[in-house]
Amino acid sequence: MEKQDKADNKKRSIPKQPQVTDLNDLLPDLPDASEEKKVIIIQASEVYSGSIPHPKIIAGYESIKEGFGDRILALIEKQSEHRQFMEKESLQMQHNEIKRGQNYAFLIGSIAIISGCVTAIMGAVVPGALIGTGGVVGLVSAFIYGAKKRTK
């Protein structure tokens, strides 16, 4: 086994690289390697995220003209109130639409069942059954389709 490992190592041996004696020979276009240059880069970044500006920004506006910071905050408060009002109105409209749909569905279902019963009582049992069940099946399928559409 040991002889096999040595034979594998000979096959996979890495060729020796030539020795470099002078860096300037490899990099002739660069300044002399003996010259030392130090470059220090200092970078600072500040990240702020929020619904209102950073206090430093507000202070900067205040330094331009007294009251600018208060005006900016008042605008932000007004925008926030408007957004909350619009969200509330949107939810209320969705709620009303759902209620209206439920009321119409109940009305259509009731009319279909009553029409089917009246038709069956008048002697046409099969058409009455089809009218009554057709209306209910239509409502159930519309309900299932609407529920699947909302989940996507």
BAFI-3210 file (N, C-alpha, C; in Angstrom, 3 decimals, decimal comma, padded with zeros to 6 digits):
// residues 152
n [1|2|3|4|5|6|7|8|9|10|11|12|13|14|15|16|17|18|19|20|21|22|23|24|25|26|27|28|29|30|31|32|33|34|35|36|37|38|39|40|41|42|43|44|45|46|47|48|49|50|51|52|53|54|55|56|57|58|59|60|61|62|63|64|65|66|67|68|69|70|71|72|73|74|75|76|77|78|79|80|81|82|83|84|85|86|87|88|89|90|91|92|93|94|95|96|97|98|99|100|101|102|103|104|105|106|107|108|109|110|111|112|113|114|115|116|117|118|119|120|121|122|123|124|125|126|127|128|129|130|131|132|133|134|135|136|137|138|139|140|141|142|143|144|145|146|147|148|149|150|151|152]
n.u [000,826|001,925|003,879|002,270|001,086|003,389|003,994|001,727|002,056|004,343|003,346|001,566|003,056|003,957|005,225|008,317|008,523|010,185|012,709|012,320|014,309|014,468|012,050|011,511|012,135|009,963|007,876|008,142|006,968|006,118|006,786|009,990|010,562|011,585|010,676|008,423|005,029|002,289|-001,103|-003,861|-007,128|-009,992|-013,197|-016,425|-019,699|-023,116|-026,143|-029,555|-032,843|-036,243|-039,503|-039,450|-037,147|-033,615|-032,439|-030,212|-030,522|-032,897|-032,029|-030,207|-031,908|-033,216|-031,123|-030,930|-033,288|-035,281|-037,816|-038,179|-037,700|-039,872|-041,924|-041,372|-041,752|-044,478|-045,542|-044,912|-046,439|-048,996|-049,072|-048,888|-051,296|-053,092|-052,452|-053,164|-055,903|-056,692|-056,069|-057,878|-060,313|-060,116|-060,189|-062,754|-064,313|-063,754|-064,883|-067,598|-068,103|-067,815|-069,908|-072,101|-071,951|-072,454|-075,099|-076,415|-075,909|-077,350|-079,934|-080,201|-079,870|-082,070|-084,225|-083,832|-084,249|-086,899|-088,231|-087,749|-089,140|-091,801|-092,202|-091,985|-094,194|-096,266|-096,375|-094,295|-091,873|-089,152|-088,030|-088,325|-086,648|-084,226|-084,014|-083,940|-081,684|-079,734|-079,393|-078,363|-076,024|-074,630|-074,129|-072,519|-070,295|-069,372|-068,640|-066,541|-064,717|-064,198|-062,981|-060,650|-059,441|-058,889|-056,950|-054,689]
n.v [-001,198|001,246|001,632|002,057|004,571|006,212|005,998|007,203|009,795|010,600|010,736|012,832|015,055|018,461|020,756|022,507|025,969|028,718|030,529|033,793|036,524|039,296|041,685|043,822|042,873|041,323|043,146|045,566|047,994|049,278|051,615|051,812|049,081|049,502|051,889|053,167|053,484|054,683|054,425|055,583|055,017|056,277|055,624|056,527|055,730|056,441|055,126|055,527|054,727|055,267|056,618|059,271|062,010|061,819|063,166|064,878|065,768|067,201|069,171|070,391|071,579|073,330|075,018|076,436|077,953|079,113|077,047|075,396|072,682|072,012|072,392|070,361|068,070|068,431|068,101|065,424|064,200|064,891|063,525|060,905|060,678|060,946|058,650|056,619|057,139|056,582|053,842|052,867|053,565|051,999|049,400|049,478|049,754|047,300|045,560|046,336|045,594|042,810|042,160|043,042|041,285|038,865|039,312|039,535|036,964|035,403|036,292|035,516|032,726|032,121|032,869|031,017|028,550|028,857|029,274|026,803|025,113|026,043|025,480|022,680|022,052|022,794|020,719|020,102|018,323|017,483|019,684|021,626|020,640|020,814|023,595|024,524|023,141|023,862|026,639|026,690|025,128|026,712|028,980|027,839|026,965|029,431|030,583|028,877|029,260|031,999|031,974|030,508|032,250|034,448|033,415|033,189]
n.w [000,000|000,786|-001,154|-003,339|-002,699|-002,813|-005,514|-006,625|-005,648|-007,043|-009,606|-009,372|-008,802|-008,374|-010,668|-010,205|-009,519|-011,116|-009,388|-008,199|-008,203|-008,273|-007,816|-009,480|-011,999|-012,709|-012,646|-014,506|-015,205|-012,969|-010,270|-008,609|-006,489|-004,028|-003,108|-000,794|-000,452|001,161|001,445|002,951|003,455|004,714|005,390|006,152|006,885|007,350|008,162|008,132|008,874|008,744|009,563|010,007|009,469|010,284|013,380|013,022|010,430|010,584|012,351|010,685|008,774|010,463|011,021|008,687|008,447|011,014|012,279|010,100|010,619|012,279|010,451|008,598|010,183|010,721|008,155|007,740|009,745|008,838|006,377|007,318|008,766|006,621|005,085|006,901|007,076|004,438|004,291|006,177|004,945|002,626|003,703|004,798|002,478|001,213|003,082|002,904|000,251|000,358|002,120|000,594|-001,583|-000,245|000,553|-001,955|-002,933|-001,105|-001,715|-004,443|-004,189|-002,521|-004,185|-006,272|-004,963|-004,010|-006,459|-007,664|-005,874|-006,176|-008,887|-008,824|-007,153|-008,793|-010,525|-012,258|-011,556|-012,123|-013,671|-011,658|-009,645|-010,981|-011,343|-008,680|-007,551|-009,419|-009,047|-006,425|-006,715|-008,513|-006,905|-004,899|-006,408|-007,357|-004,947|-004,136|-006,265|-005,918|-003,386|-003,933|-005,705|-004,080|-002,372|-003,944]
ca.u [000,000|002,802|004,514|001,247|000,977|004,566|003,863|000,701|002,630|005,261|002,541|000,853|003,974|003,805|006,527|008,901|008,460|011,509|012,922|012,363|015,292|014,232|010,659|011,472|012,189|008,611|006,985|008,999|006,242|005,823|007,924|010,969|009,946|012,140|009,910|007,241|003,923|001,182|-002,349|-004,842|-008,471|-010,945|-014,538|-017,453|-021,053|-024,146|-027,396|-030,692|-034,098|-037,380|-040,550|-039,091|-035,713|-032,665|-032,375|-029,177|-031,085|-033,855|-031,223|-029,646|-032,954|-033,441|-030,037|-031,195|-034,300|-035,979|-039,165|-038,209|-037,806|-041,259|-042,755|-041,127|-042,445|-045,922|-045,868|-044,835|-047,619|-050,161|-049,010|-049,189|-052,738|-053,758|-052,238|-053,987|-057,292|-056,910|-056,077|-059,146|-061,365|-059,970|-060,701|-064,203|-064,893|-063,663|-065,881|-068,914|-068,220|-068,035|-071,274|-073,037|-071,893|-073,153|-076,542|-076,892|-075,859|-078,500|-081,136|-080,253|-080,103|-083,457|-085,111|-083,676|-084,901|-088,349|-088,716|-087,729|-090,239|-093,074|-092,281|-092,248|-095,561|-097,197|-096,423|-093,064|-090,923|-087,767|-087,541|-088,245|-085,423|-083,076|-083,947|-083,509|-080,297|-078,842|-079,087|-077,494|-074,716|-073,972|-073,612|-071,417|-069,117|-068,864|-067,983|-065,265|-063,835|-063,788|-062,049|-059,362|-058,862|-058,371|-055,754|-053,532]
ca.v [000,000|002,399|001,802|002,612|005,985|006,899|006,043|008,216|011,111|010,937|011,099|014,082|016,064|019,794|021,216|023,601|027,288|029,367|031,457|035,195|037,191|040,726|042,003|044,771|042,122|040,868|044,294|046,663|049,252|049,879|052,326|050,986|048,351|049,950|053,045|052,787|054,428|054,246|055,114|055,263|055,468|056,177|055,858|056,391|055,875|056,426|054,714|055,760|054,362|055,532|057,420|060,685|062,202|061,763|064,463|065,753|066,374|068,226|070,273|071,101|072,443|074,394|075,995|077,265|078,915|078,634|076,561|074,424|071,336|071,816|072,265|069,028|067,116|068,605|067,467|063,973|063,812|065,023|062,419|059,683|060,675|060,701|057,246|055,806|057,340|055,861|052,415|052,595|053,638|050,838|048,241|049,633|049,469|045,853|044,960|046,592|044,795|041,417|042,082|043,179|040,016|037,855|039,591|039,160|035,505|034,891|036,618|034,649|031,359|032,024|032,909|029,754|027,480|029,111|029,010|025,348|024,533|026,415|024,714|021,287|021,974|022,949|019,476|019,833|017,975|017,460|021,050|022,311|020,175|021,384|025,037|024,713|022,695|024,638|027,911|026,449|024,676|027,899|029,807|027,134|027,004|030,810|030,780|028,148|029,952|033,262|031,673|030,138|033,451|035,308|032,821|033,309]
ca.w [000,000|000,894|-002,455|-004,219|-002,359|-003,332|-006,972|-006,905|-005,371|-008,128|-010,769|-009,123|-008,293|-008,949|-011,168|-009,428|-010,136|-011,106|-008,294|-008,589|-007,364|-008,228|-008,101|-010,597|-013,248|-013,023|-012,770|-014,970|-015,380|-011,673|-009,683|-007,918|-005,377|-002,765|-002,662|-000,021|-000,491|002,001|001,183|003,974|003,090|005,812|004,875|007,174|006,350|008,376|007,565|009,008|008,233|009,605|008,936|010,154|009,206|011,389|014,080|012,445|009,220|011,044|012,895|009,532|008,229|011,456|010,921|007,509|008,853|012,208|012,033|009,009|011,211|012,708|009,246|008,043|011,046|010,518|006,879|007,929|010,522|007,970|005,423|008,058|009,022|005,347|004,731|007,798|006,678|003,187|004,600|006,863|003,921|001,765|004,433|004,919|001,166|001,013|003,967|002,314|-000,970|000,769|002,667|-000,525|-002,310|000,545|000,492|-003,290|-003,023|-000,352|-002,480|-005,627|-003,712|-002,052|-005,361|-006,999|-004,200|-004,013|-007,819|-007,854|-005,092|-006,808|-010,130|-008,467|-006,617|-009,919|-011,275|-013,012|-010,492|-012,613|-013,885|-010,370|-008,974|-011,698|-011,057|-007,287|-007,339|-010,292|-008,390|-005,265|-007,216|-009,071|-005,809|-004,229|-007,278|-007,349|-003,650|-004,147|-007,202|-005,288|-002,296|-004,529|-006,311|-003,001|-001,762|-004,853]
c.u [000,867|003,500|003,540|001,111|002,154|004,488|002,832|001,248|003,580|004,482|001,918|001,783|003,818|005,164|007,013|008,849|009,859|011,578|013,006|013,329|015,020|012,795|010,538|011,562|010,788|007,672|007,761|008,269|005,950|007,022|008,822|010,341|010,469|011,383|008,680|006,216|002,805|-000,026|-003,334|-006,170|-009,379|-012,306|-015,522|-018,802|-022,040|-025,460|-028,495|-031,950|-035,224|-038,383|-040,289|-037,591|-034,879|-032,614|-031,316|-029,715|-032,062|-033,098|-030,595|-030,672|-033,261|-032,361|-030,215|-032,187|-035,077|-037,416|-039,262|-038,379|-039,232|-042,186|-042,601|-041,858|-043,958|-046,359|-045,872|-046,045|-048,878|-050,208|-049,362|-050,681|-053,511|-053,649|-053,105|-055,469|-057,604|-056,936|-057,392|-060,295|-061,312|-060,511|-062,221|-064,890|-064,854|-064,716|-067,283|-069,139|-068,494|-069,455|-072,307|-073,087|-072,622|-074,668|-077,115|-076,908|-077,038|-079,792|-081,282|-080,543|-081,537|-084,429|-085,034|-084,402|-086,424|-088,928|-088,760|-088,860|-091,592|-093,264|-092,608|-093,672|-096,571|-097,195|-095,172|-091,945|-089,476|-087,263|-087,427|-086,983|-084,188|-082,921|-083,400|-082,063|-079,319|-078,441|-078,130|-076,096|-073,942|-073,380|-072,425|-070,160|-068,524|-068,125|-066,615|-064,267|-063,311|-062,792|-060,680|-058,661|-058,256|-057,093|-054,533|-052,904]
c.v [001,257|002,685|002,442|004,117|006,776|007,031|007,104|009,613|011,540|011,382|012,476|015,192|017,369|020,250|022,411|024,895|027,904|030,380|032,882|035,890|038,680|041,011|042,947|044,067|041,676|042,032|045,510|048,000|049,952|050,654|051,355|050,372|048,822|051,172|052,565|053,886|053,848|055,104|054,650|055,865|055,224|056,540|055,619|056,559|055,739|056,126|054,913|055,420|054,619|056,416|058,916|060,834|062,108|063,141|065,412|066,471|067,479|069,433|071,078|072,029|073,603|075,459|076,909|078,365|078,317|078,241|075,547|072,996|071,028|071,641|070,881|067,976|067,220|067,960|065,941|063,481|063,860|063,868|061,098|059,573|060,364|059,230|056,337|055,930|056,540|054,344|052,014|052,596|052,418|049,583|048,300|049,311|047,968|045,126|045,131|045,742|043,328|041,238|042,138|041,878|038,904|038,062|039,190|037,641|034,879|035,118|035,698|033,209|031,155|031,999|031,591|028,624|027,650|028,833|027,519|024,673|024,823|025,619|023,251|021,112|022,057|021,720|019,162|019,584|018,060|018,866|021,846|021,937|020,768|022,880|025,268|024,322|023,467|025,965|027,739|026,020|025,852|028,785|029,156|027,186|028,411|031,102|030,108|028,843|031,254|033,035|031,283|031,349|034,367|034,749|032,952|034,627]
c.w [000,000|-000,430|-003,441|-003,975|-002,923|-004,852|-007,369|-006,698|-006,475|-009,363|-010,601|-008,659|-009,071|-009,444|-010,361|-010,218|-010,106|-009,964|-008,841|-007,639|-007,232|-008,656|-009,295|-011,957|-013,676|-013,309|-013,248|-015,047|-014,058|-011,163|-008,929|-006,670|-004,031|-002,226|-001,912|-000,127|000,350|001,677|002,243|003,550|004,282|005,252|006,005|006,498|007,497|007,674|008,589|008,237|009,211|008,903|009,075|009,911|010,487|012,070|013,529|011,201|009,603|011,600|011,760|008,897|009,184|011,362|009,706|007,866|010,011|011,846|010,905|009,541|011,648|011,502|008,617|008,874|010,888|009,199|007,001|008,709|009,661|006,958|006,107|008,352|007,739|004,946|005,594|007,443|005,412|003,420|005,266|005,855|003,005|002,435|004,556|003,588|000,864|001,848|003,383|001,063|-000,636|001,293|001,544|-001,330|-001,566|000,490|-000,865|-003,452|-002,275|-001,121|-003,699|-005,230|-003,257|-003,222|-006,128|-006,272|-004,223|-005,403|-008,106|-007,117|-005,745|-008,097|-009,840|-007,946|-007,754|-010,827|-012,065|-012,015|-010,985|-012,923|-012,591|-009,605|-009,645|-011,402|-009,649|-007,063|-008,211|-009,669|-007,232|-005,719|-007,814|-007,992|-005,119|-005,100|-007,347|-006,046|-003,640|-005,077|-006,595|-004,174|-002,843|-005,118|-005,247|-002,398|-002,648|-004,753]
res [m|e|k|q|d|k|a|d|n|k|k|r|s|i|p|k|q|p|q|v|t|d|l|n|d|l|l|p|d|l|p|d|a|s|e|e|k|k|v|i|i|i|q|a|s|e|v|y|s|g|s|i|p|h|p|k|i|i|a|g|y|e|s|i|k|e|g|f|g|d|r|i|l|a|l|i|e|k|q|s|e|h|r|q|f|m|e|k|e|s|l|q|m|q|h|n|e|i|k|r|g|q|n|y|a|f|l|i|g|s|i|a|i|i|s|g|c|v|t|a|i|m|g|a|v|v|p|g|a|l|i|g|t|g|g|v|v|g|l|v|s|a|f|i|y|g|a|k|k|r|t|k]
***
